[in-house]
Amino acid sequence: MKTTHLGARASLVASLFLFLLTSLNVKAQESDDFLAQLHNFRVSNYVALDAYYRFIGSGSTNTLNEIVAGINSANDAMNLVTNNTSGGLSKEQLEELNGQFDKFKSLMRDNINDVRTTGYPDLRLVSDMANQALEMNSKATELYQIAQESSTKQTRPRVEAARMGAVVIAQMMAKYSVRTNSSVAQIFQGSSLETSLDEQAKDFDKLLETMSTGESNAELSGLLSDVNAKWQFIRGSYINYNENNVGFVIDRYSKRILESLTSVISLLQQSA
């Protein structure tokens, strides 16, 4: 009975994850926005990384499907970015980002194969992948800022806050999954250049405040209230890590926040 319950719960989380990625893709394509695709690219890669860290411990097909869905979502976004000539970025800049993405995908494939073949991760490869994700995200963020500066239409501060908030939550999810996985937690903690979880939690507090400042209709107010409620529920776990915290709950609530932020961004863009 317990095994059946856990399997059903894992399937539910996987379904929520796939819905989230579908929502990211659809709404980004609806806006046909170069910046939206770069944003989707950043988020999708980190949710794939989060799924990989959980895959180390579970080896489940559902979690593997989450990794594949995340990479596919990022791949779709990258294709749209590289085919868009109105983003203000050079061919060389886009090729550099695409090259970094190819390295990340290759490392992800190697790390998955290690777990499936031997049952445990190669810590060197895991570290390489995490550092590649950090470098790739830094480049994507740099290009996002360049494209934003060259755009004739400035993105509203609340939209920017919601996008940045989604990136921060996605990064925090991945980091938290590392800390809760005993196979890698003690040896590998990621790059020293990364912002700590407690500092990122404080950053998200500020971003959420910016998102909530200004006029909002009933639907937007409801979404922001929902994000805030879920955030308050898991905030303490991010700031003060405790091995007794239930990682499954943190991951589930973080995904629901990401889902709500996707809708928040869409509503804010519609009201522009």
N, C-alpha and C positions, 0 to 999 in steps of 0.2 A: 504493500500500500504506500509506504513512504517513498519507495523508488518511483512509483507511478506518479505520485504528487510532485516530486522534484522534476521529473521529466516533463510534466505538463507545465510546470512553472517556467522551466527553461524554454519550452516552445513558445510560451506567451511572451517572454522577453525578446526572443528572436523575432517574433511577429511584430512587436512594437518597434524594434530596431529597423526592420525592413520597411515598415510604414514611414518611419522617420526619414530614411534615406530617399524613399520615393517622393515624400513631401518636399524635401530639399531640392531634388532634381526638377520636379514639376514647377514649383514656384519660381525657381531660378530661370527656367526656360520661358515661363510666362512673361517675366519681366524683360527677357532678352537683354540682360544687363551684363556687361563685361565684368564689372566689379562683383556682381552677384555670383558669377561663375568662379571667380577667384576665391570668394568667400566659401562657396560650397566645397571647393577643392581642399581648402585648409581644414575645414571641419571633418570632411569625409575621411581624410587620411588619419586623423587622430581617433576617430571612432573605430577605424579598422585596427589601429594599434592597440586600443583598449581591448578589443575582442581577441587579439592575439594573446595578450597577457592572460586573459581568462582561459583561452584555449590550452595554454601550457598546463593548467591545472585540471581541466576537464576532458580535453581531447574529444569533445562532443561534435557531432555533425552540425548541430544547430549553431554552435559558436563558430565553426569553420565557415558556415554559410554567411555569418555576420561579417567575417573578415572579407570574404569574396564580394559581398554586397558593398562594403565600404570602399574597397579598391575599385570596383566597377563604377561606383558613383563618382569617385575622384577622377577616374579615367574619362568618364563622360564629360565632366567639367573641364578637364584639361583639353580635350578635343575641341570643345566649344570655344575655349580661350584662344587656342592656337589658330583657329579658323576665323576668329573675329579680328578684322582689320581696323576697328574703330576704338580700340582700347588705349591707343597712345603709346604702346610699347613696341620696341624694335623686334625684328625677327630673331636677332641674336639673344635678346633678353628672354624671349619665350622659349627658345631652344635650350637655354641654360636651365630654366625651370623644368622643362620636360625631361632633360637629361638627369636631373636630380630625382625626378619622379621615377624614371626608369631604374635608377639605382635602388630606390626605396622598394619598388615592386620586386626586384630581383632578390634583395635581402629578405623581404617578407616571404617569398617563395622558398628560399633556402631554409629559413627558420621554421616554417610550417613542415617542410619535409623532414627536418631533424626530429621534431616532436613526433611526427607520425611514424618515423622509422625506428628511432631509439627509445621514444617514450619520455625524453627529457630534452631541454634546450641546450644549445651551445652558447654559453654565456658571452663569449667574444662576439659571436654573430648577433646576439640580442642587443648587446651594447652598441655595435656598429649600426644596427637598424634604428635604434632610438636616437643616436646622434645624427644619423642621416635625416630622420624625421624632423629633428630640431633645425638642422641646417636648411632643409627644404622649406619648412614653414617660415623661417626667417627671410628666405629669398622671396617666397610668395607674398609675405607681408610687405617687403620692400617694394615689390612690383605693384602691389595693391596701392600703396601710397603714391607711387609715381603716376599710375593710371588715374588716381583720384585727382591729383594736382593738375593733370593735363585735360581733365574732363571739363566741358563747358557747363555741365550741370552738376552743382555741388550736392553731395549726399547730405541729407538732414542729419543733425547730431544724434537724434534719437535712433535713427536707422543704424548709424555707425556704432552707437553704444550697444544695440541689440546684436549686431554682427560680431563685434568684439567680444561681447558676453558669451555668445555661442562658441567662439574659438576658445575662450578661457575655460568654459565648462568641459569642452571636448578634451583639452589638454589635461585638466584636472582628473577626469575620468581615467585616462590612460595612466597617469602617475599613481593614482590610488590603486589601480589594478596591479601595478608593479609591487607596491608595498604589501598588498594582501596575498601575493603569491610567494609561498615559502621557497620555491625553487630558485628564485632570482632576487628576492628582497634583500638578503643580507650581503650579497656580493655586488649586485648592480642596482644603483640608485639613479642612473641617468646622468646627464651632463651637469657639471658644476655651474655652467652658465645659465641654466634654467632657473626661473623664478620659483621660489618655494611655494608649497601648497597654501600655507597660511597667508602669504603675501598675495597670491592669486585670489584667494577668497575675499580679501579686502578689496582687491581690484574689482571683483564682481559686484561687491556691495555698491561701489561708486557707479559702476555701469548701470546697475539696476535702478539706482536713484535717477540717473540721467534719462533712462527709458521712461520712467514714470513721471517726469516733469513735463507739463504741458497738457493741453486738452486731449481727452480721450473719450471715444464713444463707449457704449455699454460693453460691446464685445471686446474691445481693446482693454478696457479697465478690468474685465473679468480675467482675461489672459494674464495680464500683469500681476493681478492679485494671486492667481494660481501659481505663477512662477515664484513670487515672493514667498508664498506659503511652503512650497516644496523646498525652496532654497533654505528657509529657516530651519526646516526639519533636518537637513543634512549638513548645514554650514559648520556646526560644531565638530562633526566627524572629519571634515576637511582640515579644519584649523588645528584640532588636537587629535592626531591619529591615535587610535586605540585598537590593539589587535582583537579586542572583543567586539568591535563594531561589525555589523553584518554587511560585508562587501556587496552582496547581491542587492540589498536595499539601496545602498548608495548609488550603485550603477543604474538601477531601475529609475530612481527619482531624477538622476542626472539626465537620463535619456528623455524623460518626460519634460524636463525643463528645456532641453534642446528642441523638442517637438513644438512646445509652446512658443519658443523664441522664433522659430521659423514662421509661425502664424503671425506673431507680433510684427516681424519685419514686413510681411506681406501687407498687413493692415496699415502700417505706417507709410508704406510706399503708396498705397491707394489714396491716402488722405493728403498726399503731398500736393 
